[in-house]
Amino acid sequence: MVKIKKDFEVLEHTADIKIKVYGKTLEELFCNAVNGMFQAIGPKIDGCNILHDRIVCNNLPIERKVELEAIDMEVLLVNFLSEALYLSDVNNEAYFDLQVHELKKSFYSFDDSEKDRFKICATLFGVKVSGFEVVEIKAVTYNDLSLKQINGVWQTDIVFDI
């Protein structure tokens, strides 16, 4: 029997798509959120297989670099997923993996006051798609979004407007 790690799960939602995402680290949570978002909408891809109800691609030849800042980690996650969604729409791609180069909290000064900033620099890895089986996502929302660490595991619920 193959043991599958708990990375995300699709939850019931009346009108939209909702996923619960897990990660041992925030970097892993961001990676699992990207994967979960694209898995949930079922991209049509040549050359990939379905294994345990998941799309599995042996090769992810497309790389897209993303660098963003935000006022907190929740906003950074929404902005990051929104950027991945934008890149997907513009380039007809889906992303299933992520390499985080930098994910940190930093400070900046503006008008002699220090403010927190959260930053991510990452590379998305994906493939070309010809459309989506389930639906296309209109937007990543803040509905029910709350990053929390429970028993050493980061988790959050993310709702996508469809």
C-alpha positions in Angstrom: 0.0 0.0 0.0 1.3 3.4 -0.9 1.3 6.0 1.8 0.4 9.5 0.6 1.5 12.4 2.7 -1.2 14.9 3.7 -0.5 18.0 1.6 -4.0 19.3 0.8 -7.6 18.2 0.6 -10.6 19.5 -1.3 -13.4 20.5 1.1 -17.1 20.8 0.4 -18.3 24.3 -0.5 -21.7 25.4 -1.7 -20.6 27.7 -4.6 -16.8 27.8 -4.8 -13.8 25.6 -4.5 -12.3 25.2 -1.1 -9.1 23.4 -0.1 -7.3 22.8 3.2 -3.6 23.0 2.8 -0.9 21.6 5.1 2.9 22.0 5.4 5.7 21.3 7.9 7.1 24.7 6.9 5.6 27.8 5.4 7.6 27.0 2.2 6.0 23.6 2.0 2.5 25.1 2.7 3.0 27.6 -0.2 4.1 24.7 -2.5 1.1 22.5 -1.5 -1.3 25.5 -1.9 -0.1 26.0 -5.6 -0.4 22.2 -6.3 -3.8 22.0 -4.6 -5.2 25.0 -6.5 -4.3 23.4 -9.9 -5.2 19.9 -8.9 -8.7 21.1 -7.8 -9.5 22.5 -11.3 -8.3 19.6 -13.3 -6.1 21.0 -16.1 -6.2 19.1 -19.4 -2.6 18.0 -20.0 -0.9 15.7 -22.6 1.8 13.5 -21.2 0.7 13.4 -17.5 -1.0 10.6 -15.6 -3.6 10.3 -12.9 -2.4 8.5 -9.8 -4.6 8.3 -6.6 -6.9 11.0 -8.1 -3.9 13.3 -8.6 -2.3 14.6 -11.8 1.3 13.4 -11.9 3.7 14.8 -14.5 7.2 13.2 -14.8 8.5 16.4 -16.3 7.7 20.0 -15.4 9.6 21.9 -18.1 8.2 25.4 -17.6 9.7 27.7 -15.0 8.2 31.0 -13.9 10.0 33.2 -11.4 7.8 35.1 -8.9 8.9 37.8 -6.4 6.3 39.5 -4.2 5.9 41.5 -0.9 2.9 42.0 1.3 1.9 43.3 4.7 1.4 39.9 6.3 1.8 36.2 5.5 -1.9 35.7 4.6 -1.9 38.5 2.1 1.4 37.2 0.7 -0.2 33.7 0.2 -3.3 35.2 -1.6 -1.1 37.4 -3.7 1.2 34.5 -4.6 -1.6 32.2 -5.6 -3.2 35.1 -7.6 0.1 35.6 -9.4 0.3 31.9 -10.2 -3.3 32.0 -11.5 -2.5 35.1 -13.6 0.6 33.4 -15.1 -1.5 30.3 -15.8 -4.2 32.3 -17.6 -1.8 34.3 -19.7 0.5 31.4 -20.7 -2.0 28.4 -20.7 0.0 26.6 -18.0 -0.6 24.8 -14.7 2.0 24.6 -11.9 2.4 21.6 -9.7 5.7 22.3 -7.9 7.5 25.3 -6.4 11.0 26.0 -5.3 11.1 28.8 -2.6 14.3 30.7 -2.7 13.3 33.2 0.0 10.3 33.5 2.3 10.9 35.9 5.1 9.7 38.7 7.3 11.6 42.0 6.9 11.3 45.6 7.9 11.4 48.8 5.9 11.3 52.4 6.8 8.9 54.9 5.4 8.5 58.4 6.9 10.7 57.4 9.9 8.4 54.5 10.9 9.4 50.8 10.6 6.8 48.5 9.0 6.8 44.7 8.7 6.9 43.3 5.2 6.7 39.7 4.1 8.5 38.6 1.0 8.7 35.5 -1.3 11.0 34.8 -4.1 10.2 31.5 -5.8 10.1 29.5 -9.0 7.0 27.8 -10.2 7.3 24.6 -12.2 4.6 23.6 -14.6 3.3 22.3 -18.0 1.2 23.6 -20.9 -2.5 23.0 -20.7 -5.3 23.0 -23.2 -8.0 23.9 -20.7 -9.5 22.8 -17.5 -11.8 19.8 -16.8 -13.6 21.2 -13.7 -13.7 25.0 -14.0 -11.5 28.0 -14.2 -10.8 30.0 -11.0 -11.8 33.7 -11.1 -10.0 34.8 -8.0 -8.3 33.7 -4.8 -10.3 35.0 -1.8 -9.6 35.9 1.8 -12.8 34.0 2.9 -11.9 31.6 5.8 -8.2 32.3 5.3 -6.2 32.0 8.5 -2.7 30.6 8.7 -2.1 28.7 11.8 0.3 26.1 13.2 -1.3 23.1 14.9 0.9 20.4 16.4 3.9 21.7 14.4 2.0 21.6 11.1 1.1 24.8 9.2 -2.4 24.8 7.8 -5.0 27.0 6.2 -8.3 26.9 4.3 -8.4 28.7 0.9 -11.5 29.5 -1.0 -11.4 30.1 -4.8 -14.1 32.1 -6.5 -15.3 30.2 -9.6 
